[in-house]
Amino acid sequence: MPWPWARARSEGPRLRLFVASDIHGSDVCWRKFLNAGKFYKADVLVLAGDVTGKALVPVIEQAGGRWRARWMGADEVVEVGPALEDLEERIRFNGFYPYRCTPEQADLLRTDRRLRGAAFTDAMRVTAKAWVALADDRLKGTGVRCLVMPGNDDEPFLDEVLASSETIENHDGRIIDVAGYQVIGHGWSNPTPWHSTREKPDEEIETDLVRLLEAASGKGPIIFNPHVPPYGSGLDSAPELRSDLTMVSTAGQPNMVPVGSQAVRNVIERYQPFLSLHGHIHESRGVVQIGQTRSVNPGSEYNVGRLLGVLIDIVDAKVASTQLVAG
């Protein structure tokens, strides 16, 4: 049964949110996200999970001051200096991490899984720390709240890095009061074919979410932010995959199937928060209504440096408007 504020108009503060998700290490998307408060005149920035990138790109030292990288299906050889810096910038633009190394180190990365994992984690950590420093420089004193939580693809170190920030608030597994609204975050996902870092069975997700929602009961209107969209909502449609991760297609087109969380669906239908924010499924950008809950997924095109978002105006504990935006 919906809570009282989901059924009747109540007096409450005005609030404008800018919501994005799944930037996966794209440096340009992070910079656009930090600037969105000023650009859209938003009170609160919300990044709804999956902050870090997906791959390490070795940039291998060659004779004569040259460097080589396998990038976008081709070998690139560049001179040290501006050309090398440009190559690394293009790698970061797409959400990957350039990693300078010798040929011997590159061989070890290919053969030693533990070494490769450690190098990848180190690269992610260095970038995350730089992002936090940039956020503190850009947002301190602006009055813009910035909520960022890890998603299923983010390793545990990210919690520690986010906690070091003066301006970023990690809302994963927490209830954060924002101008009288209770923001509830949950960055974990139901199991995926990729066996990512933060996955758990749907039953455990439902237990987590019920605990958070019950703890927030009576404290104010809920802004609900599970990283994973509700099952069968249209915000969770992704290409169907076979066991070998190849894509199932029909008439040359990907066969789209729902892959969201039934637990998230269950708790939305039961508790009816007035707003729920999601991410996780890049292809399913949109806004839907589930009973009295407005649910959004900004989608993601991080790999081309395009920041997708949703601008949400809230008045008196109701969603006054939702606008899909891109930059």
RODO-2510 file (C-alpha; in nm, 4 decimals, decimal comma):
residues 327
     n   res          X          Y          Z
     1     m     0,0000     0,0000     0,0000
     2     p     0,1420     0,3439    -0,0900
     3     w     0,2627     0,5698     0,1841
     4     p     0,0499     0,8819     0,2510
     5     w     0,2706     1,1219     0,0556
     6     a     0,2375     0,8997    -0,2509
     7     r    -0,1396     0,9476    -0,2452
     8     a    -0,2023     1,3074    -0,1525
     9     r    -0,0447     1,6421    -0,2275
    10     s     0,1737     1,7563     0,0611
    11     e     0,3585     2,0786     0,1180
    12     g     0,7300     2,0390     0,0623
    13     p     1,0386     2,2049    -0,0799
    14     r     1,1098     2,2701    -0,4456
    15     l     1,4012     2,0802    -0,5921
    16     r     1,5686     2,0357    -0,9325
    17     l     1,7721     1,7208    -0,9954
    18     f     2,0116     1,6379    -1,2743
    19     v     2,0457     1,2591    -1,2947
    20     a     2,3024     1,0645    -1,4974
    21     s     2,4421     0,7131    -1,4742
    22     d     2,6970     0,4688    -1,6160
    23     i     2,9736     0,7040    -1,7264
    24     h     3,2239     0,4155    -1,6959
    25     g     3,5460     0,6097    -1,6703
    26     s     3,4742     0,8697    -1,9404
    27     d     3,6690     1,1765    -1,8352
    28     v     3,4691     1,4093    -2,0580
    29     c     3,1373     1,2785    -1,9199
    30     w     3,2567     1,3356    -1,5622
    31     r     3,3482     1,6950    -1,6460
    32     k     3,0100     1,7507    -1,8093
    33     f     2,8376     1,5977    -1,5054
    34     l     3,0127     1,8379    -1,2687
    35     n     2,9163     2,1321    -1,4891
    36     a     2,5511     2,0241    -1,5146
    37     g     2,4503     2,1979    -1,1913
    38     k     2,5510     2,5364    -1,3266
    39     f     2,4336     2,4678    -1,6817
    40     y     2,0877     2,3348    -1,5903
    41     k     2,0488     2,5380    -1,2691
    42     a     2,0124     2,2109    -1,0773
    43     d     2,0170     2,1941    -0,6979
    44     v     2,1359     1,8352    -0,6857
    45     l     2,3540     1,6209    -0,9118
    46     v     2,2952     1,2458    -0,8918
    47     l     2,5201     0,9851    -1,0505
    48     a     2,3284     0,6602    -1,0201
    49     g     2,6118     0,4074    -1,0364
    50     d     2,8918     0,2649    -1,2539
    51     v     3,1552     0,5332    -1,2225
    52     t     3,4733     0,3550    -1,3267
    53     g     3,5825     0,2253    -1,6672
    54     k     3,5927    -0,1188    -1,8209
    55     a     3,9416    -0,1790    -1,9628
    56     l     4,3116    -0,1015    -1,9496
    57     v     4,4916    -0,0059    -2,2722
    58     p     4,8688    -0,0708    -2,2619
    59     v     5,0690     0,2105    -2,4211
    60     i     5,3997     0,0364    -2,4911
    61     e     5,7365     0,2078    -2,5067
    62     q     5,9264     0,1648    -2,8346
    63     a     6,2755     0,2550    -2,9521
    64     g     6,3496     0,6129    -3,0504
    65     g     6,1007     0,7818    -2,8148
    66     r     5,7941     0,6229    -2,9728
    67     w     5,4933     0,4560    -2,8078
    68     r     5,2538     0,1956    -2,9472
    69     a     4,8952     0,1095    -2,8495
    70     r     4,6346    -0,1257    -2,9901
    71     w     4,3337     0,1038    -3,0051
    72     m     3,9973     0,0830    -3,1831
    73     g     4,1075    -0,2245    -3,3769
    74     a     4,4302    -0,0739    -3,5072
    75     d     4,7907    -0,0252    -3,3959
    76     e     4,8868     0,3365    -3,3355
    77     v     5,2500     0,4436    -3,3057
    78     v     5,3120     0,7986    -3,1882
    79     e     5,6032     1,0177    -3,0857
    80     v     5,6524     1,1177    -2,7239
    81     g     5,5043     1,4608    -2,6518
    82     p     5,1769     1,6074    -2,7833
    83     a     5,0981     1,3066    -3,0054
    84     l     5,1295     1,0673    -2,7110
    85     e     4,9211     1,2940    -2,4899
    86     d     4,6547     1,3131    -2,7614
    87     l     4,6421     0,9326    -2,7897
    88     e     4,5992     0,8949    -2,4144
    89     e     4,3309     1,1634    -2,4096
    90     r     4,1369     0,9795    -2,6805
    91     i     4,1609     0,6588    -2,4783
    92     r     4,0260     0,8360    -2,1673
    93     f     3,7520     0,9998    -2,3754
    94     n     3,6063     0,6539    -2,4412
    95     g     3,6189     0,5456    -2,0777
    96     f     3,9375     0,3377    -2,0894
    97     y     4,2645     0,3757    -1,9011
    98     p     4,5958     0,4286    -2,0827
    99     y     4,8784     0,2415    -1,9104
   100     r     5,2364     0,3261    -2,0053
   101     c     5,4648     0,0247    -1,9840
   102     t     5,7658    -0,1479    -2,1347
   103     p     5,7307    -0,4374    -2,3826
   104     e     5,8289    -0,6760    -2,1020
   105     q     5,5609    -0,5360    -1,8724
   106     a     5,3046    -0,5616    -2,1547
   107     d     5,3887    -0,9312    -2,1977
   108     l     5,3390    -0,9870    -1,8255
   109     l     5,0019    -0,8103    -1,8367
   110     r     4,8886    -1,0501    -2,1091
   111     t     4,9906    -1,3616    -1,9185
   112     d     4,9563    -1,2734    -1,5493
   113     r     4,5923    -1,2243    -1,4566
   114     r     4,6727    -1,1072    -1,1027
   115     l     4,9210    -0,8456    -1,2256
   116     r     4,6735    -0,7279    -1,4888
   117     g     4,4004    -0,6892    -1,2269
   118     a     4,6272    -0,4940    -0,9934
   119     a     4,7377    -0,2597    -1,2730
   120     f     4,3750    -0,2031    -1,3741
   121     t     4,2695    -0,1281    -1,0166
   122     d     4,5608     0,1133    -0,9713
   123     a     4,4672     0,2983    -1,2906
   124     m     4,1045     0,3254    -1,1816
   125     r     4,2063     0,4466    -0,8363
   126     v     4,4357     0,7195    -0,9719
   127     t     4,1628     0,8460    -1,2040
   128     a     3,8947     0,8327    -0,9328
   129     k     4,1130     1,0381    -0,6982
   130     a     4,1696     1,2955    -0,9716
   131     w     3,7944     1,3103    -1,0346
   132     v     3,7242     1,3691    -0,6648
   133     a     3,9802     1,6492    -0,6552
   134     l     3,8181     1,8073    -0,9606
   135     a     3,4713     1,7796    -0,8021
   136     d     3,5932     1,9475    -0,4840
   137     d     3,7504     2,2267    -0,6875
   138     r     3,4434     2,2810    -0,9065
   139     l     3,1608     2,2337    -0,6541
   140     k     3,2908     2,3641    -0,3216
   141     g     3,0977     2,6736    -0,2198
   142     t     2,8450     2,6481    -0,5044
   143     g     2,5603     2,5101    -0,2909
   144     v     2,5079     2,2255    -0,5389
   145     r     2,4733     1,8861    -0,3693
   146     c     2,6510     1,6005    -0,5471
   147     l     2,5414     1,2409    -0,4833
   148     v     2,7533     0,9693    -0,6438
   149     m     2,7268     0,5980    -0,5720
   150     p     2,9152     0,2935    -0,7009
   151     g     2,7313     0,0539    -0,9303
   152     n     2,7697    -0,3164    -0,9972
   153     d     3,0841    -0,2637    -1,2079
   154     d     3,2693    -0,0599    -0,9432
   155     e     3,5315    -0,2184    -0,7182
   156     p     3,5289    -0,1714    -0,3367
   157     f     3,8112     0,0862    -0,3391
   158     l     3,5724     0,3428    -0,4889
   159     d     3,3842     0,3779    -0,1590
   160     e     3,7064     0,4847     0,0124
   161     v     3,7924     0,7340    -0,2621
   162     l     3,4439     0,8898    -0,2577
   163     a     3,4598     0,9179     0,1223
   164     s     3,7693     1,1379     0,0895
   165     s     3,5721     1,4077    -0,0949
   166     e     3,4574     1,7355     0,0600
   167     t     3,1645     1,7690    -0,1816
   168     i     3,0606     1,4217    -0,2988
   169     e     2,8152     1,2157    -0,0928
   170     n     2,8019     0,8409    -0,1509
   171     h     2,4395     0,7349    -0,1038
   172     d     2,4842     0,3618    -0,1678
   173     g     2,3081     0,1753     0,1130
   174     r     2,2271     0,5011     0,2861
   175     i     1,9410     0,7432     0,3453
   176     i     2,0475     1,1020     0,2792
   177     d     1,8290     1,4000     0,3581
   178     v     1,8230     1,6514     0,0738
   179     a     1,6039     1,9523     0,1486
   180     g     1,3551     1,7314     0,3339
   181     y     1,3501     1,4548     0,0731
   182     q     1,4959     1,1165     0,1677
   183     v     1,7333     0,9891    -0,1024
   184     i     1,7869     0,6124    -0,0831
   185     g     2,0682     0,4562    -0,2855
   186     h     2,1468     0,0941    -0,3708
   187     g     2,4261     0,0225    -0,6178
   188     w     2,4086    -0,3569    -0,6435
   189     s     2,2548    -0,5530    -0,9294
   190     n     2,0893    -0,8884    -0,9741
   191     p     2,3241    -1,1439    -1,1411
   192     t     2,4534    -1,0566    -1,4898
   193     p     2,6344    -1,2647    -1,7557
   194     w     2,9528    -1,0707    -1,6760
   195     h     2,9733    -1,1624    -1,3050
   196     s     3,0526    -0,8047    -1,2046
   197     t     3,1820    -0,6881    -0,8682
   198     r     2,8594    -0,5917    -0,6897
   199     e     2,5993    -0,8559    -0,7697
   200     k     2,3693    -1,0495    -0,5410
   201     p     2,0506    -1,2577    -0,5700
   202     d     1,7247    -1,0670    -0,6113
   203     e     1,6034    -1,1975    -0,2745
   204     e     1,8927    -1,0233    -0,0998
   205     i     1,8359    -0,7034    -0,2965
   206     e     1,4737    -0,7005    -0,1849
   207     t     1,5790    -0,7457     0,1781
   208     d     1,8211    -0,4527     0,1453
   209     l     1,5645    -0,2254    -0,0154
   210     v     1,2857    -0,3046     0,2305
   211     r     1,5206    -0,2323     0,5216
   212     l     1,6138     0,1072     0,3750
   213     l     1,2562     0,2005     0,2870
   214     e     1,1252     0,1040     0,6299
   215     a     1,4036     0,3037     0,7984
   216     a     1,3057     0,6098     0,5943
   217     s     0,9353     0,5690     0,6688
   218     g     0,7811     0,8849     0,8090
   219     k     1,0944     1,0990     0,7625
   220     g     0,9856     1,2602     0,4359
   221     p     0,9093     1,1887     0,0696
   222     i     1,1326     0,9253    -0,0881
   223     i     1,3608     0,9668    -0,3875
   224     f     1,4450     0,6028    -0,4544
   225     n     1,7689     0,5206    -0,6396
   226     p     1,8413     0,1528    -0,7005
   227     h     2,1023     0,1259    -0,9769
   228     v     1,9077    -0,1542    -1,1443
   229     p     1,5737    -0,0759    -1,3148
   230     p     1,2532    -0,2603    -1,2242
   231     y     1,1915    -0,5782    -1,4214
   232     g     0,9653    -0,5487    -1,7248
   233     s     0,9344    -0,1706    -1,6945
   234     g     1,0751    -0,0806    -2,0348
   235     l     1,3729     0,0735    -1,8556
   236     d     1,5482    -0,2643    -1,8499
   237     s     1,5410    -0,3918    -2,2093
   238     a     1,8767    -0,5251    -2,3312
   239     p     1,9908    -0,7579    -2,6116
   240     e     1,9306    -1,1247    -2,5358
   241     l     2,2567    -1,3184    -2,4982
   242     r     2,3421    -1,6841    -2,5421
   243     s     2,5586    -1,8698    -2,2911
   244     d     2,8689    -1,7802    -2,4944
   245     l     2,7655    -1,4100    -2,4742
   246     t     2,6833    -1,3859    -2,8456
   247     m     2,3735    -1,1822    -2,9234
   248     v     2,0421    -1,3318    -3,0301
   249     s     1,8924    -1,1498    -3,3272
   250     t     1,5667    -1,1606    -3,5201
   251     a     1,5568    -1,0402    -3,8819
   252     g     1,8998    -0,8871    -3,8307
   253     q     1,7956    -0,6893    -3,5235
   254     p     1,8903    -0,7587    -3,1597
   255     n     1,6235    -0,9496    -2,9700
   256     m     1,5498    -0,7255    -2,6711
   257     v     1,4456    -0,8826    -2,3404
   258     p     1,3837    -0,7496    -1,9861
   259     v     1,6847    -0,7984    -1,7576
   260     g     1,6013    -0,5767    -1,4604
   261     s     1,5364    -0,6670    -1,0992
   262     q     1,2080    -0,8204    -0,9889
   263     a     1,2979    -0,7158    -0,6346
   264     v     1,3158    -0,3503    -0,7392
   265     r     0,9817    -0,3904    -0,9155
   266     n     0,8275    -0,5502    -0,6063
   267     v     0,9300    -0,2751    -0,3662
   268     i     0,8270     0,0041    -0,6023
   269     e     0,4814    -0,1489    -0,6388
   270     r     0,4553    -0,2051    -0,2643
   271     y     0,5895     0,1265    -0,1293
   272     q     0,5166     0,3596    -0,4237
   273     p     0,7887     0,6245    -0,3696
   274     f     0,6965     0,9270    -0,5786
   275     l     1,0234     0,9046    -0,7791
   276     s     1,2705     0,6281    -0,8648
   277     l     1,6042     0,6760    -1,0421
   278     h     1,7896     0,3977    -1,2237
   279     g     2,0714     0,3231    -1,4680
   280     h     2,2539    -0,0024    -1,5511
   281     i     2,0872    -0,0692    -1,8880
   282     h     2,2405     0,1766    -2,1320
   283     e     1,9975     0,1044    -2,4158
   284     s     1,6797     0,1710    -2,2149
   285     r     1,6718     0,5466    -2,1763
   286     g     1,3267     0,6634    -2,0800
   287     v     1,0602     0,7714    -1,8335
   288     v     0,7747     0,5442    -1,7217
   289     q     0,4997     0,5410    -1,4610
   290     i     0,4622     0,2459    -1,2227
   291     g     0,1456     0,3160    -1,0283
   292     q     0,2182     0,6462    -0,8574
   293     t     0,5934     0,6216    -0,9033
   294     r     0,7700     0,8142    -1,1797
   295     s     1,0669     0,6001    -1,2848
   296     v     1,3558     0,7166    -1,5030
   297     n     1,6648     0,5745    -1,6704
   298     p     1,8899     0,8383    -1,8315
   299     g     2,0672     0,5756    -2,0439
   300     s     2,4334     0,5997    -2,1368
   301     e     2,6482     0,6859    -2,4369
   302     y     2,9689     0,7309    -2,2390
   303     n     3,1780     0,5619    -2,5110
   304     v     3,1266     0,8566    -2,7467
   305     g     3,1668     1,1197    -2,4757
   306     r     2,7970     1,2107    -2,4780
   307     l     2,6452     1,2635    -2,1340
   308     l     2,2815     1,1558    -2,1212
   309     g     2,0722     1,2782    -1,8310
   310     v     1,7281     1,3484    -1,6926
   311     l     1,6336     1,6882    -1,5549
   312     i     1,3638     1,6512    -1,2898
   313     d     1,1670     1,9314    -1,1234
   314     i     0,9995     1,8434    -0,7945
   315     v     0,7357     2,0588    -0,6293
   316     d     0,5493     1,9660    -0,3097
   317     a     0,6685     1,6045    -0,3130
   318     k     0,5472     1,5509    -0,6684
   319     v     0,7308     1,5327    -0,9986
   320     a     0,6368     1,8509    -1,1823
   321     s     0,8399     1,7694    -1,4955
   322     t     1,0942     1,5250    -1,6395
   323     q     1,3070     1,6137    -1,9378
   324     l     1,5562     1,3867    -2,1126
   325     v     1,8672     1,5891    -2,1966
   326     a     2,2038     1,5228    -2,3620
   327     g     2,5295     1,7098    -2,3869
***
